[in-house]
């Protein structure tokens, strides 16, 4: 089976005609559909069941007593009629041409209209025989192993009570439900034959049958009660989520943070004050003005150096003058003749060495060392401290502004008080309904045991009557043969289960080895062919379910579904709604990388932004063939757009 498209018009939140396209490239088999809670993901998976199986899939369509009530509840509140179209290819049927299954219905309709088209042409024969055709290709019981949501995973994750779910799944997979129906029909044959002889004993059988009928009625009521409780619980959870979303949108989840943020803002304001004080202290430093005129200070240093050189030149000239006087005196004493020419030469030499010595000083004589100390150490330290103080002030101002902005966005308690009260009221309702649901399930379990006990007493009476009745050779022969046939069917059912559960166990173990983070945590999987109880084995023997985390139990359930789908051997698409539940980051990566791309030739994943987030989206991208998202407006209308959720894919 290859899905091409699903079109919804007036169905659930899809007020207008919307079409979901499916990926059909086996190299990129994943169709990723993103949608927030309440946007219509559950409607999509239910629409697949409805389009394919109609009223026979009532158990997969929600908690409804009749198909008519489901149809009435499914029509969008703005519409008076609805249409559902599924286009697919069934290899081997109608030469592989696209087949469109259309179901349409109006308000107060008890059934929908089914029309099947091959290409664009109406196919009367296929329309009339669709139920039989699809049951041969993709039996409803097998489809449940391929189209599932987080609730089915959670049901199997409770290994202590998973036997019933597994028995149903394996029964559908192996055709054991047909064997069970034959056993029931044989019991009816036995009763009919035995009642031909109106004896007191048959009155006992009638009584036992009446007890069984009453028990089955009680069971039906308990089941209806459990379904209603489950529906009320799901609705309450959805209303709680809507209330939480509204509260968060109004800033309700930030109200509790107000005092903490205000304390942080006050602390940041104190830091800002300290930074300002440090800057004021630095501005009051006697050397601070010099830091504002670095070029003038550099000129002063150069001038001081020149003055120092000038002073040194004067000292040198004075020494030279004394030397010249001594030379002239020595020349005269030694009688070297007229020394006036030598004296003029010496004077000219001294004058040439004066340079700028005669210029007036720019400033009083300064200490070059003192000026350089101010420039090189004192002012450098001042600048570093000033820059640090400015950075501290900028950080304090930024932090204060950010905290003030966050505080300003937090509404006052009274503005969101009603929303917060609504959240608490919804949460209390959810907890109350959770308890009621648990009670209803326990009630259902008790009713099941009553049916089993009544059925056992009825069967025992039938067996007793078969042995006690000597007269009526035909009656005795029929009842004995029926009893033998029942026993044979029972053995057949057990043999069939024994033959296949080992393969299913092996597939389950292979799947677990791919999905679990802990290597060799589970080294064996055993499924009892009679009770269908699942036992996991570790390195030191059987593992109690409590030894596994919630995520590991969920992966075990997902592995069971994967194994059952593989054992079915039918090329059906896998459609999975919110598969990542309680998994941690590592296990989510394993599911996204190892399970989703390999689950089938077509895999449709319905996810929220908190499940397939940006990181997992990148991990899954090489396997994604089509990305679409469900966008819901303020009026509750949902549209199907191209691309995944912006929050996750950003």
KOLVOSE-20217 format. One line per field, with one value per residue (C-alpha): residue number from 0; residue in one letter; chain; z, x, y. Coordinates in Angstrom, 2 decimals, decimal comma. Each point is the difference from the previous one (the first is absolute). Layout:
# KOLVOSE-20217
resi	[NUM ...] .
resn	[A ...] .
chain	[A ...] .
Z	[Z ...] .
X	[X ...] .
Y	[Y ...] .
# end
This chain:
# KOLVOSE-20217
resi	[0 1 2 3 4 5 6 7 8 9 10 11 12 13 14 15 16 17 18 19 20 21 22 23 24 25 26 27 28 29 30 31 32 33 34 35 36 37 38 39 40 41 42 43 44 45 46 47 48 49 50 51 52 53 54 55 56 57 58 59 60 61 62 63 64 65 66 67 68 69 70 71 72 73 74 75 76 77 78 79 80 81 82 83 84 85 86 87 88 89 90 91 92 93 94 95 96 97 98 99 100 101 102 103 104 105 106 107 108 109 110 111 112 113 114 115 116 117 118 119 120 121 122 123 124 125 126 127 128 129 130 131 132 133 134 135 136 137 138 139 140 141 142 143 144 145 146 147 148 149 150 151 152 153 154 155 156 157 158 159 160 161 162 163 164 165 166 167 168 169 170 171 172 173 174 175 176 177 178 179 180 181 182 183 184 185 186 187 188 189 190 191 192 193 194 195 196 197 198 199 200 201 202 203 204 205 206 207 208 209 210 211 212 213 214 215 216 217 218 219 220 221 222 223 224 225 226 227 228 229 230 231 232 233 234 235 236 237 238 239 240 241 242 243 244 245 246 247 248 249 250 251 252 253 254 255 256 257 258 259 260 261 262 263 264 265 266 267 268 269 270 271 272 273 274 275 276 277 278 279 280 281 282 283 284 285 286 287 288 289 290 291 292 293 294 295 296 297 298 299 300 301 302 303 304 305 306 307 308 309 310 311 312 313 314 315 316 317 318 319 320 321 322 323 324 325 326 327 328 329 330 331 332 333 334 335 336 337 338 339 340 341 342 343 344 345 346 347 348 349 350 351 352 353 354 355 356 357 358 359 360 361 362 363 364 365 366 367 368 369 370 371 372 373 374 375 376 377 378 379 380 381 382 383 384 385 386 387 388 389 390 391 392 393 394 395 396 397 398 399 400 401 402 403 404 405 406 407 408 409 410 411 412 413 414 415 416 417 418 419 420 421 422 423 424 425 426 427 428 429 430 431 432 433 434 435 436 437 438 439 440 441 442 443 444 445 446 447 448 449 450 451 452 453 454 455 456 457 458 459 460 461 462 463 464 465 466 467 468 469 470 471 472 473 474 475 476 477 478 479 480 481 482 483 484 485 486 487 488 489 490 491 492 493 494 495 496 497 498 499 500 501 502 503 504 505 506 507 508 509 510 511 512 513 514 515 516 517 518 519 520 521 522 523 524 525 526 527 528 529 530 531 532 533 534 535 536 537 538 539 540 541 542 543 544 545 546 547 548 549 550 551 552 553 554 555 556 557 558 559 560 561 562 563 564 565 566 567 568 569 570 571 572 573 574 575 576 577 578 579 580 581 582 583 584 585 586 587 588 589 590 591 592 593 594 595 596 597 598 599 600 601 602 603 604 605 606 607 608 609 610 611 612 613 614 615 616 617 618 619 620 621 622 623 624 625 626 627 628 629 630 631 632 633 634 635 636 637 638 639 640 641 642 643 644 645 646 647 648 649] .
resn	[X X X X X X X X X X X X X X X X X X X X X X X X X X X X X X X X X X X X X X X X X X X X X X X X X X X X X X X X X X X X X X X X X X X X X X X X X X X X X X X X X X X X X X X X X X X X X X X X X X X X X X X X X X X X X X X X X X X X X X X X X X X X X X X X X X X X X X X X X X X X X X X X X X X X X X X X X X X X X X X X X X X X X X X X X X X X X X X X X X X X X X X X X X X X X X X X X X X X X X X X X X X X X X X X X X X X X X X X X X X X X X X X X X X X X X X X X X X X X X X X X X X X X X X X X X X X X X X X X X X X X X X X X X X X X X X X X X X X X X X X X X X X X X X X X X X X X X X X X X X X X X X X X X X X X X X X X X X X X X X X X X X X X X X X X X X X X X X X X X X X X X X X X X X X X X X X X X X X X X X X X X X X X X X X X X X X X X X X X X X X X X X X X X X X X X X X X X X X X X X X X X X X X X X X X X X X X X X X X X X X X X X X X X X X X X X X X X X X X X X X X X X X X X X X X X X X X X X X X X X X X X X X X X X X X X X X X X X X X X X X X X X X X X X X X X X X X X X X X X X X X X X X X X X X X X X X X X X X X X X X X X X X X X X X X X X X X X X X X X X X X X X X X X X X X X X X X X X X X X X X X X X X X X X X X X X X X X X X X X X X X X X X X X X X X X X X X X X X X X X X X X X X X X X X X X X X X X X X X X X X X X X X X X X X X X X X X X X X X X X X X X X X X X X X X X] .
chain	[A A A A A A A A A A A A A A A A A A A A A A A A A A A A A A A A A A A A A A A A A A A A A A A A A A A A A A A A A A A A A A A A A A A A A A A A A A A A A A A A A A A A A A A A A A A A A A A A A A A A A A A A A A A A A A A A A A A A A A A A A A A A A A A A A A A A A A A A A A A A A A A A A A A A A A A A A A A A A A A A A A A A A A A A A A A A A A A A A A A A A A A A A A A A A A A A A A A A A A A A A A A A A A A A A A A A A A A A A A A A A A A A A A A A A A A A A A A A A A A A A A A A A A A A A A A A A A A A A A A A A A A A A A A A A A A A A A A A A A A A A A A A A A A A A A A A A A A A A A A A A A A A A A A A A A A A A A A A A A A A A A A A A A A A A A A A A A A A A A A A A A A A A A A A A A A A A A A A A A A A A A A A A A A A A A A A A A A A A A A A A A A A A A A A A A A A A A A A A A A A A A A A A A A A A A A A A A A A A A A A A A A A A A A A A A A A A A A A A A A A A A A A A A A A A A A A A A A A A A A A A A A A A A A A A A A A A A A A A A A A A A A A A A A A A A A A A A A A A A A A A A A A A A A A A A A A A A A A A A A A A A A A A A A A A A A A A A A A A A A A A A A A A A A A A A A A A A A A A A A A A A A A A A A A A A A A A A A A A A A A A A A A A A A A A A A A A A A A A A A A A A A A A A A A A A A A A A A A A A A A A A A A A A A A A A A A A A A A A A A A A A A A A A A A A A] .
Z	[0,00 -0,96 1,32 -2,36 1,72 2,63 -0,53 2,77 -0,63 2,99 2,14 3,59 0,15 -3,79 -0,81 -3,57 -2,50 1,02 -1,57 1,62 -2,46 0,84 -0,93 -2,39 -0,49 1,77 0,46 1,80 1,36 2,87 -0,11 2,96 1,14 2,77 2,09 3,48 2,37 -1,18 -3,59 -1,54 0,02 1,56 -2,62 -2,74 1,34 0,68 -3,52 -1,42 1,93 -1,01 -3,67 -0,20 2,32 0,70 2,86 0,51 1,46 2,64 2,80 -1,56 -0,45 3,65 2,77 -1,90 0,51 -3,68 -3,36 -0,43 3,17 -1,25 -3,34 1,67 2,35 -2,81 -2,19 0,51 1,99 -2,90 -2,51 -0,55 -2,00 -0,29 -2,57 0,41 -2,92 0,16 -3,17 0,02 -2,13 0,73 -1,99 -1,96 0,07 -3,07 -1,68 2,72 -0,99 2,75 1,95 1,81 2,87 0,70 3,03 0,40 2,59 1,30 3,37 1,81 -2,47 1,46 -2,77 -2,58 -3,77 -1,47 -3,55 -1,46 -3,08 -2,16 -1,46 -0,61 -0,87 2,48 0,62 0,98 0,59 2,29 1,83 0,82 0,98 1,68 3,49 -1,18 -2,28 2,61 2,60 -2,28 -0,69 3,38 2,71 2,63 2,77 -1,82 -0,79 3,74 0,11 -2,59 0,94 3,69 2,47 3,32 1,93 -1,67 0,76 3,65 0,18 -1,14 2,17 3,10 -0,33 2,90 -1,89 -3,58 -0,49 -1,04 -2,51 -1,33 -0,21 -2,08 -2,25 -0,54 -0,47 -2,78 -1,51 -0,03 -0,61 3,51 0,30 -2,64 2,08 3,06 -1,99 -1,09 3,63 0,89 -2,86 1,18 3,45 -1,63 -1,89 3,26 1,70 -2,86 -0,12 3,74 0,19 -2,39 2,99 2,52 3,27 3,39 -0,85 -2,95 2,42 1,91 -3,25 -0,72 3,43 -0,63 -3,37 1,60 2,53 -2,86 -1,89 3,10 0,52 -3,62 0,38 3,15 -1,95 -2,82 2,51 1,71 -3,36 -0,90 3,40 -0,54 -3,51 1,28 2,86 -2,44 -2,34 2,88 1,24 -3,45 -0,41 3,45 -0,82 -3,23 1,86 2,58 -2,78 -1,55 3,39 0,57 -3,49 0,61 3,39 -1,47 -2,84 2,60 2,01 2,76 0,37 0,67 2,90 2,44 -1,30 0,74 3,50 -1,15 -3,02 2,09 2,48 -2,87 -1,39 3,40 0,25 -3,51 0,93 2,97 -2,34 -2,26 2,95 0,95 -3,58 -0,03 3,33 -1,31 -3,06 2,22 2,13 -3,12 -1,30 3,34 -0,34 -0,25 -3,07 -1,71 -2,03 -1,43 -1,35 -2,12 -1,72 -0,96 -2,95 2,18 2,53 -2,76 -1,14 3,58 0,23 -3,21 1,24 3,30 -1,84 -2,07 3,12 1,62 -3,03 0,00 3,65 -0,61 -3,00 2,17 2,51 -2,79 -1,44 3,41 0,28 -3,51 0,87 3,00 -2,22 -2,64 2,59 1,27 -3,53 -0,69 3,31 -0,74 -3,46 1,41 2,73 -2,44 -2,28 -3,01 -1,48 -0,64 1,30 -1,11 -3,11 2,13 2,39 -2,80 -1,30 3,40 0,46 -3,43 0,96 3,19 -1,78 -2,51 2,85 1,64 -2,44 1,72 3,22 -0,33 -0,69 2,88 1,84 -0,89 3,59 3,22 0,10 0,42 1,03 -3,06 2,23 1,91 -3,18 -1,49 3,26 -0,25 -3,65 0,21 3,28 1,77 -2,97 -1,49 3,25 0,06 -3,56 0,67 3,14 -1,85 -2,89 2,44 1,91 -3,25 -1,03 3,41 -0,30 -3,52 1,16 3,05 -2,15 -2,57 2,70 1,76 -3,25 -0,88 3,44 -0,04 -3,46 1,20 3,14 -2,04 -2,14 3,04 0,59 3,47 1,88 -0,28 -3,82 -0,42 3,19 -1,79 -2,52 2,76 1,90 -3,21 -0,39 3,57 -0,46 -3,21 1,65 2,92 -2,46 -1,87 3,20 1,01 -3,42 0,12 3,19 -1,59 -3,05 2,18 1,83 -3,30 -1,26 3,20 -0,37 -3,56 1,18 2,60 -2,67 -2,24 2,83 0,58 -3,68 0,11 3,12 -1,47 -3,27 1,88 1,92 -3,21 -1,79 2,97 -0,10 -3,71 0,59 2,86 -2,11 -2,82 2,35 1,85 -2,99 -1,15 -2,31 -3,27 -1,97 -2,37 2,84 1,77 -3,20 -0,89 3,44 0,23 -3,43 0,80 3,22 -1,86 -2,66 2,69 1,52 -3,42 -0,73 3,36 -0,78 -3,48 1,49 2,42 -2,73 -2,30 2,82 0,99 -3,59 -0,34 3,46 -0,14 -3,22 1,53 3,11 -2,18 -1,97 3,27 1,36 -3,24 0,22 3,65 -0,77 -2,53 2,16 3,57 1,20 2,44 -1,82 0,99 2,55 -1,48 -1,33 -0,63 -0,61 0,77 -0,91 1,51 -2,89 2,31 2,20 -2,24 3,08 -0,91 2,00 -0,50 0,87 0,99 0,79 3,35 -0,92 -0,35 0,30 2,05 -1,84 2,90 -0,90 -3,20 -0,23 -1,49 -3,20 -0,21 0,46 -2,76 -2,31 0,84 -1,09 -3,19 -0,69 0,43 -2,53 -2,39 0,38 -0,60 -3,11 -1,33 0,77 -1,88 -3,23 -1,61 -1,75 1,91 0,95 3,63 1,42 3,50 2,12 2,66 0,32 2,32 3,21 3,08 -1,79 0,97 -2,56 -0,79 -0,50 -2,13 -2,26 -0,36 -0,93 -2,50 -1,56 0,10 0,16 -1,94 -3,26 0,06 1,34 -3,47 -3,62 1,09 3,46 1,10 3,23 1,77 2,48 2,27 0,15 3,30 -1,49 -3,35 0,96 -1,98 0,87 -0,77 -3,13 -1,28 0,85 -1,88 -2,96 -2,32 0,19 -0,37 -3,32 0,92 2,80 0,91 3,02 1,50 0,60 2,18 0,15 2,91 -1,11 0,16 -3,76 -1,13 -3,30 -1,41 -1,14 -1,50 2,26 3,57 3,14 0,08 3,72 -0,50 -3,37 0,77] .
X	[0,00 1,32 -1,78 -0,10 -2,21 -2,68 -2,57 -2,29 -2,86 -2,12 1,54 0,86 2,07 0,47 -2,86 1,16 1,34 3,55 2,31 2,87 2,57 2,05 3,61 0,36 3,79 1,40 3,35 -1,79 -3,08 -0,93 -2,91 0,44 -3,14 0,40 -2,81 -0,61 -2,38 -3,59 0,93 -1,44 2,68 -2,33 -2,62 2,48 0,71 -3,70 -0,81 2,30 -1,87 -3,38 0,88 1,30 -2,37 -3,02 -2,25 2,08 2,74 -2,30 2,33 2,84 -2,08 -0,35 -2,46 -3,27 -2,96 -0,91 1,44 -2,79 1,00 3,60 -1,08 -2,11 2,83 2,57 -1,68 1,54 -2,31 -0,08 -1,12 -3,05 1,79 3,47 2,10 3,05 2,15 2,97 2,01 2,28 1,47 -0,64 2,53 -1,70 -3,37 -1,28 3,42 1,53 -2,03 -0,70 -3,16 -1,97 -2,27 -2,55 -2,29 -2,57 -2,69 -2,33 -1,37 -2,09 1,15 0,35 2,35 2,26 -0,11 2,87 1,22 3,16 1,69 2,77 1,75 -2,86 -2,56 -2,55 0,43 -3,35 1,34 2,80 -2,39 -2,34 2,76 2,39 -0,31 0,88 2,76 1,83 -0,40 1,83 2,82 0,31 -2,17 -1,20 1,64 3,35 -0,41 -0,12 3,66 0,92 -2,24 0,45 0,55 1,73 -2,93 0,44 3,71 -0,76 -2,49 2,69 2,62 -1,80 1,44 -2,08 -3,23 1,29 -1,04 -3,57 1,18 2,64 -2,51 -2,32 2,84 1,42 -3,50 -0,68 3,42 -0,28 -3,73 -0,65 -3,06 -1,61 0,85 -1,54 -3,18 -0,22 0,25 -2,83 -2,12 0,58 -1,27 -3,15 -0,41 0,36 -2,63 -2,44 0,32 -0,29 -3,09 -1,85 -0,68 -1,88 1,21 0,72 3,64 -0,52 -1,63 3,29 1,78 -2,46 0,76 3,73 -0,47 -2,12 2,79 2,47 -2,29 -0,34 3,75 0,57 -2,52 1,80 3,27 -1,43 -1,17 3,39 1,71 -2,27 0,70 3,76 -0,24 -2,02 2,45 2,88 -1,66 -0,79 3,57 1,45 -2,33 0,94 3,69 -0,52 -1,92 2,80 2,57 -2,08 -0,28 3,75 0,68 -2,31 1,61 3,49 -1,02 -1,21 3,21 -1,58 2,99 2,15 -2,00 1,76 3,31 -0,85 1,53 3,18 0,38 -0,65 2,67 2,44 -0,90 0,66 3,34 0,89 -0,97 2,39 2,76 -0,82 0,36 3,37 1,22 -1,09 1,75 3,22 -0,15 -0,55 3,01 2,12 -1,21 1,04 3,58 2,45 1,55 -3,37 0,15 3,35 -1,65 -2,23 2,94 2,50 1,36 0,74 1,69 2,14 0,97 0,87 2,24 1,81 0,38 1,38 2,53 1,05 0,34 2,04 2,28 0,24 0,96 2,62 1,32 0,41 2,01 2,18 0,55 1,03 2,54 1,29 0,33 2,15 2,05 0,49 1,14 2,50 1,27 0,50 1,75 2,28 0,77 0,96 2,10 1,87 0,66 -1,77 -0,56 -3,24 -2,88 -2,84 -0,74 -0,16 -2,34 -2,36 -0,03 -0,87 -2,79 -1,41 0,07 -1,88 -2,60 -0,59 -0,76 -2,61 -2,82 -3,29 1,66 -0,90 -3,66 -2,37 -1,22 -3,54 -0,67 1,82 2,51 -1,92 1,05 -0,08 -0,02 -3,05 -1,91 0,82 -1,07 -3,35 -0,40 1,30 -1,41 -2,43 -2,14 0,13 -1,37 -2,64 -1,09 -0,19 -2,06 -2,25 -0,61 -0,82 -2,36 -1,72 -0,36 -1,44 -2,43 -1,04 -0,58 -1,96 -2,11 -0,65 -0,90 -2,27 -1,76 -0,50 -1,41 -2,23 -1,25 -0,79 -1,69 -2,06 -1,30 -1,18 -3,64 -1,20 -1,47 -3,53 0,19 0,70 -1,55 -3,04 2,20 2,13 -3,11 -1,31 3,23 -0,22 -3,68 0,77 2,93 -2,17 -2,62 2,63 1,19 -3,57 -0,76 3,28 -1,20 -3,39 1,71 2,09 -3,16 -1,81 2,87 0,00 -3,77 0,53 2,62 -2,44 -2,69 2,38 0,68 -3,76 -0,51 2,82 -1,47 -3,55 1,32 1,92 -3,16 -2,03 2,60 0,18 -3,78 0,15 2,69 -2,01 -3,13 1,96 1,15 -3,31 -2,32 -0,12 -2,91 0,22 2,87 0,12 0,05 2,79 1,99 -0,34 0,95 2,96 1,23 -0,49 1,98 2,78 -0,06 0,31 2,95 1,57 -0,50 1,55 3,04 0,14 -0,03 2,79 2,06 -0,37 1,01 2,96 1,14 0,10 0,69 3,64 0,42 -1,78 2,21 3,10 -1,16 -0,76 3,49 1,58 -2,03 0,92 3,69 -0,32 -2,05 1,30 2,84 1,39 1,77 -1,06 -2,54 -2,55 1,50 -3,16 -3,74 -2,48 -3,69 -2,21 -2,05 -2,95 -0,21 2,02 1,79 3,29 3,13 3,24 3,31 3,20 3,48 -1,16 -3,38 -3,50 -0,36 -2,84 -1,77 0,86 3,68 -0,65 -0,53 -3,22 1,90 1,45 -3,45 -1,33 2,81 -0,88 -3,59 1,19 2,27 -2,97 -2,03 2,95 0,46 -3,71 0,04 3,03 -1,65 -3,13 1,99 -2,37 1,32 -2,13 0,93 0,82 -1,93 1,04 -1,35 2,26 2,43 2,65 -2,03 2,15 3,28 3,19 2,22 2,17 -2,94 -1,79 3,03 0,02 -3,69 0,37 3,19 -0,57 -3,76 -1,86 2,00 -0,14 -3,49 -1,57 0,14 -2,22 0,13 -2,33 1,05 -2,46 2,00 -0,13 2,78 1,20 0,51 1,72 1,93 2,73 2,73 -2,10 -1,33 3,58 0,62 -3,13 0,40 1,85 -3,04 -2,72 -1,80 -2,87 -0,35 -3,33 -1,39 -3,44 -0,75 -3,00 -1,48 -1,71 -3,37 1,26 0,23 2,98 1,82 2,72 3,05 3,32 3,04 0,45 -0,72 2,09 0,75 1,64 1,59 1,57] .
Y	[0,00 3,43 3,10 2,99 2,58 0,51 2,77 1,24 2,40 0,98 -2,75 0,92 3,20 -0,06 2,35 0,56 -2,51 -0,97 -2,60 -1,86 -1,34 -3,12 -0,76 -2,93 -0,13 -3,08 1,77 2,84 -1,80 2,30 2,40 2,35 1,80 2,55 1,35 1,35 -1,73 0,31 0,86 -3,19 -2,70 -2,58 0,88 -0,97 -3,49 -0,62 1,19 -2,67 -2,68 1,44 0,30 -3,57 -1,88 2,19 -1,19 -3,16 2,26 1,51 -1,16 2,03 3,17 0,99 -0,74 -0,10 -2,31 0,03 0,95 2,55 1,85 0,05 1,46 2,67 0,98 0,09 2,63 3,43 2,30 2,48 -2,64 -2,20 -2,69 -1,48 -1,86 -2,20 -1,18 -2,38 -0,57 -3,05 -2,74 -3,68 -2,04 -2,76 1,74 1,87 -0,19 2,14 3,09 2,58 -0,81 2,70 -1,02 2,72 0,06 2,77 0,60 2,67 0,99 -2,63 -2,67 -3,49 -1,13 1,57 -0,35 -2,02 0,60 -1,51 1,42 -1,45 3,00 2,42 -2,69 -1,31 -3,78 -1,49 -3,52 1,19 2,34 -2,91 -2,42 2,42 -1,46 -3,51 1,30 2,06 -2,75 -2,43 2,46 1,73 -1,59 2,44 -2,00 0,20 3,70 0,68 -1,09 2,62 2,95 0,83 2,82 0,61 -1,50 -3,40 0,15 0,79 -2,88 -2,44 1,73 -1,28 -3,50 -1,22 0,59 -0,13 -3,63 0,88 2,59 -2,38 -2,88 2,18 1,15 -3,47 -1,40 2,49 -0,62 -3,80 -0,30 -1,35 2,22 -2,23 -3,09 1,67 0,75 -3,63 -1,13 2,36 -1,32 -3,59 0,92 1,35 -3,30 -1,95 2,11 -0,29 -3,81 -0,44 2,21 -2,29 -2,21 2,09 -1,44 1,38 -0,16 2,29 2,43 0,05 0,69 2,82 1,39 -0,20 1,64 2,73 0,57 0,27 2,39 2,14 -0,05 1,01 2,82 1,06 -0,15 2,11 2,60 -0,04 0,39 2,91 1,53 -0,39 1,47 2,96 0,52 -0,16 2,47 2,39 -0,32 0,73 2,98 1,30 -0,37 1,93 2,73 0,15 0,40 2,77 1,75 -0,33 1,37 2,97 0,64 -0,12 2,31 2,50 -0,40 -2,03 -2,30 3,07 1,39 -2,31 1,33 3,64 0,16 -1,75 2,26 3,10 -1,13 -0,52 3,44 1,59 -1,78 1,15 3,56 -0,18 -1,19 2,94 2,40 -1,47 0,40 3,66 0,62 -1,57 2,27 3,06 -0,98 -0,36 3,37 1,59 -1,29 2,97 -1,54 -0,54 3,26 -1,08 -3,09 2,22 1,82 -2,73 2,04 3,05 -2,23 -1,47 3,55 0,87 -3,03 0,99 3,59 -1,23 -2,10 3,02 2,14 -2,69 -0,12 3,84 0,10 -2,62 2,02 3,12 -1,98 -1,34 3,53 1,29 -2,77 0,74 3,72 -0,89 -2,31 2,69 2,54 -2,54 -0,67 3,70 0,48 -2,93 1,32 3,37 -1,59 -2,11 2,98 -1,35 3,43 1,82 -2,23 2,28 -2,08 -3,13 1,79 1,01 -3,57 -1,34 2,57 -0,90 -3,69 0,65 2,12 -2,78 -2,41 2,22 -1,16 0,72 0,84 3,64 -0,64 0,82 -3,11 -1,28 -0,93 -0,23 -2,79 -3,30 -3,46 -2,23 -3,05 1,28 0,74 -3,40 -1,68 1,76 -0,95 -3,55 -1,31 2,26 0,95 -3,51 -1,43 2,72 -0,76 -3,78 0,55 2,45 -2,41 -2,80 2,26 1,04 -3,67 -0,84 2,89 -1,04 -3,60 1,17 2,34 -2,77 -2,48 2,49 0,93 -3,69 -0,82 3,08 -1,02 -3,53 1,28 2,47 -2,87 -1,92 0,84 0,73 -2,90 1,32 0,25 -3,70 -1,24 -1,41 -1,79 -1,53 -1,04 -1,57 -1,98 -1,29 -0,85 -1,91 -1,76 -1,09 -1,24 -2,00 -1,66 -0,79 -1,49 -1,91 -1,70 -0,66 -1,48 -2,30 -1,07 -0,59 -2,13 -2,03 -0,37 -1,22 -2,51 -1,34 -0,28 -1,95 -2,45 -0,39 -0,80 -2,55 -1,62 -0,09 -1,39 -2,68 -1,03 -0,05 -2,13 -2,36 -0,45 -0,71 -2,58 -1,55 -0,18 -1,61 -2,74 -0,42 -0,25 -3,64 0,53 1,77 -1,47 2,95 2,54 -1,84 -0,40 3,67 1,26 -2,37 0,95 3,66 -0,42 -1,76 2,69 2,66 -1,82 -0,38 3,67 0,83 -2,14 1,53 3,48 -0,93 -1,65 2,99 2,33 -2,20 -0,08 3,76 1,47 -1,10 1,97 3,00 -0,29 -0,05 3,05 1,79 -0,67 1,23 3,19 0,55 -0,39 2,83 2,34 -0,39 2,17 -2,58 -2,81 -3,51 1,27 -2,42 -3,22 -1,98 0,42 -2,79 0,03 -2,70 -1,48 -0,71 3,10 2,33 1,30 1,72 -0,81 1,88 -1,63 1,75 -1,23 -1,43 -1,43 1,40 3,77 1,42 2,85 2,32 -0,44 1,94 3,72 1,39 0,77 -3,52 -1,52 2,26 -1,12 -3,60 0,67 1,70 -2,99 -2,36 2,00 0,09 -3,77 -0,68 2,20 -1,88 -3,33 1,07 -0,01 2,49 3,14 2,49 3,58 0,80 2,95 0,97 2,86 1,61 -2,92 1,47 0,39 -0,57 -0,66 1,80 1,74 -3,04 -2,38 2,60 0,19 -3,80 -0,06 2,85 -1,34 -3,76 -0,68 2,67 -0,26 -3,81 -0,68 -0,41 1,12 2,90 1,57 2,79 1,73 2,30 2,05 3,03 2,58 -1,46 -3,48 0,50 3,14 1,78 -2,52 -3,08 1,69 0,35 -3,66 -1,13 2,38 -2,49 -2,31 2,65 0,06 2,34 2,56 1,55 1,80 0,53 3,69 0,86 3,49 1,70 -1,41 -3,59 -0,56 -2,05 0,30 -2,28 1,97 -1,03 -0,19 -1,15 2,00 3,18 -0,39 -3,38 0,49 3,39] .
# end
